[in-house]
Amino acid sequence: MRYVEVALRPTRGYFHPFDELLQAEPGVREEAIHQMNLLDDGTAVILSEYSGSHERVEEVLDAHYDHAIAYQTSEVGNNTLMYAHIEPSDLVRSLLRIPREHGVVIDWPMTFGEGGALHVTVVGEDEGIRKLMPAIPDDVRFEVTRTGDYQRDTERLFAQLTDRQQEILRTAVGLGYYEEPRQVTYEDIAAELDCTATTVGEHLRKAESTVLREITP
């Protein structure tokens, strides 16, 4: 079972006119799409997440979300979740048909990165993955950012570390370096691995940086 992660960027700069409005709204940002399904009548249902004050999100939705047949929002921590029944744009509709037509599944959520790029992970057999790229509409630029054998999120994140970082991180966790209170020092980990404390510190900091960048919204 394989996966491919792609960054999608519409050539016109947005997937739907509402996305264009959000780009001009400094107080609201679309963070993720947690689920989106195309219905038999051509409409879609979507569960999406926005950052910014809940009040401002509500104001923007009330003023501009005219393609929604119905929607509701909930405040979750500092963000807002929205469930909506919508009229998708032709571009969105064509993208939603791809998994069903090529026998692949989306590993939710889709997340928005810098410049409005939508990061999507798709899982399936080799043949389905190979047919996926030609099926992406011409008016969407895409970049393959990662691919390989599919693993759970934590395993994929751990696989981004070098072999040495993995070894040192495993040892640090096993010896109790991340316990509260801390059970060992860099020197203790170094003695276990027959290396220097400086080496331990350098590799742990790099591993921590990789992990924290991935999990921080």
C-alpha positions in Angstrom: 0.0 0.0 0.0 1.5 3.3 -1.1 0.9 6.9 -0.4 1.7 10.2 -2.2 1.5 13.7 -0.7 0.9 16.5 -3.1 0.7 20.3 -2.8 -2.1 21.6 -5.0 -2.1 25.3 -6.2 -4.9 26.4 -8.6 -3.5 28.6 -11.4 -6.1 31.2 -10.7 -5.0 31.4 -7.1 -8.1 29.8 -5.4 -10.3 26.7 -5.5 -13.5 28.5 -4.9 -14.5 32.3 -5.0 -14.9 32.1 -1.2 -11.2 31.1 -0.8 -10.3 34.2 -2.8 -12.3 36.3 -0.3 -10.5 34.7 2.6 -7.1 35.6 1.1 -8.1 39.2 1.4 -9.3 38.8 5.0 -6.3 39.2 7.4 -8.2 38.1 10.5 -9.4 34.7 9.2 -7.4 31.8 7.7 -8.6 28.4 6.4 -6.4 25.8 8.2 -7.7 22.4 7.2 -10.4 20.4 5.5 -11.2 17.5 7.8 -13.7 15.8 5.5 -15.4 16.6 2.2 -17.8 14.4 0.2 -19.4 14.8 -3.1 -23.1 13.9 -3.0 -25.2 12.3 -5.8 -26.9 15.6 -6.7 -23.5 17.3 -7.3 -23.5 19.2 -4.1 -21.0 18.5 -1.3 -20.7 18.4 2.4 -17.6 19.7 4.1 -16.1 19.9 7.6 -13.4 22.7 7.6 -11.4 24.5 10.2 -10.6 28.2 10.4 -8.2 30.2 12.7 -9.0 33.7 13.8 -11.6 35.0 16.3 -14.8 33.1 16.2 -16.8 36.3 15.9 -14.9 37.4 12.9 -15.2 34.0 11.2 -19.0 34.2 11.7 -19.1 37.7 10.2 -17.1 36.7 7.1 -19.3 33.5 6.6 -22.5 35.5 7.1 -21.4 38.1 4.6 -19.8 36.0 1.9 -20.7 32.3 2.2 -23.5 32.5 -0.3 -22.7 29.2 -2.1 -23.6 27.3 1.1 -27.0 25.7 1.2 -26.7 25.5 4.9 -23.9 25.7 7.5 -23.2 25.6 11.2 -20.1 26.5 13.2 -18.6 25.5 16.5 -15.8 27.2 18.5 -13.1 24.7 19.3 -10.2 26.1 21.3 -8.9 29.1 19.4 -10.3 27.9 16.1 -13.7 27.5 14.5 -15.1 24.3 12.9 -17.7 24.6 10.2 -20.0 21.9 8.8 -21.6 23.0 5.5 -23.7 21.7 2.7 -22.4 23.6 -0.4 -22.4 24.1 -4.1 -18.8 23.3 -5.0 -17.0 25.0 -7.9 -16.5 22.9 -11.0 -12.8 22.6 -10.1 -13.6 21.3 -6.6 -16.2 18.9 -8.0 -13.6 17.5 -10.5 -11.0 17.0 -7.8 -13.5 15.2 -5.5 -14.3 12.7 -8.3 -10.7 11.6 -8.7 -10.5 9.2 -5.6 -13.7 7.5 -6.6 -12.7 7.1 -10.2 -9.2 5.8 -9.5 -9.7 3.6 -6.4 -7.7 5.6 -4.0 -8.6 7.2 -0.6 -7.7 10.5 0.9 -5.9 10.5 4.2 -7.6 13.3 6.0 -7.2 16.1 6.9 -6.1 18.2 3.9 -4.1 21.2 5.3 -3.4 24.6 3.9 0.2 25.8 3.7 2.0 28.9 2.7 0.7 30.7 -0.3 -2.6 28.9 -0.1 -1.2 25.5 -1.2 -3.5 22.6 -0.3 -1.6 19.6 1.0 -3.3 16.3 0.2 -2.2 12.7 1.1 -3.7 10.0 -1.1 -3.4 6.2 -0.3 -3.9 3.3 -2.6 -2.3 0.6 -4.8 0.6 1.4 -7.1 -1.6 1.5 -10.2 -4.1 3.9 -8.7 -1.3 6.2 -7.5 0.3 6.2 -10.9 -3.0 7.2 -12.6 -3.6 9.9 -10.1 -1.3 12.7 -11.4 -2.6 12.7 -15.0 -6.1 13.0 -13.6 -5.4 16.3 -11.9 -7.1 19.2 -13.9 -4.8 21.3 -16.1 -5.7 24.4 -14.1 -4.2 23.0 -10.9 -0.4 23.0 -10.5 0.9 20.2 -8.3 4.1 19.2 -6.6 4.8 15.8 -5.1 6.2 16.5 -1.7 6.5 13.0 -0.3 5.8 9.4 -1.3 6.4 5.9 -0.1 4.9 2.9 1.7 1.9 4.1 3.8 2.3 4.3 7.5 0.4 5.8 10.3 1.0 9.5 11.0 3.4 8.9 13.8 5.4 6.4 11.8 5.6 8.7 8.8 6.8 11.5 11.1 9.4 9.3 12.8 10.6 8.1 9.3 11.6 11.7 8.5 14.4 11.5 11.1 17.8 10.2 10.1 18.8 6.8 11.4 21.1 8.3 14.0 18.4 10.7 15.2 16.0 7.8 15.5 18.5 5.8 17.5 19.3 8.6 19.9 15.7 9.7 20.3 14.6 6.1 21.1 17.4 5.8 23.6 16.5 9.1 25.2 12.9 8.2 25.5 13.7 4.7 26.9 16.1 6.1 29.5 13.5 8.6 30.7 15.0 11.8 29.3 11.5 13.2 28.6 10.0 12.1 31.9 9.0 14.7 34.5 11.3 15.0 36.4 14.0 14.1 33.9 15.7 10.8 34.7 18.9 11.1 32.7 21.2 13.7 31.1 22.9 14.0 27.8 26.0 12.4 29.4 24.0 9.3 30.5 22.5 8.9 27.0 26.0 9.3 25.5 27.4 6.6 27.7 24.7 4.2 26.6 25.5 4.9 22.9 29.2 5.3 23.2 29.3 8.8 21.8 29.7 12.3 23.2 27.1 14.4 25.0 27.6 17.1 22.3 26.5 14.5 19.6 23.4 13.6 21.7 22.4 17.2 22.2 22.8 18.0 18.5 20.8 15.1 17.2 18.0 15.5 19.8 17.6 19.2 19.0 17.4 18.4 15.2 14.9 15.6 15.9 12.8 17.8 18.2 12.8 20.6 15.6 11.5 18.2 12.9 8.8 16.8 15.1 7.6 20.2 16.5 7.4 21.8 13.0 5.2 19.0 11.9 2.8 19.0 14.8 2.5 22.7 15.5 -0.5 24.4 13.7 
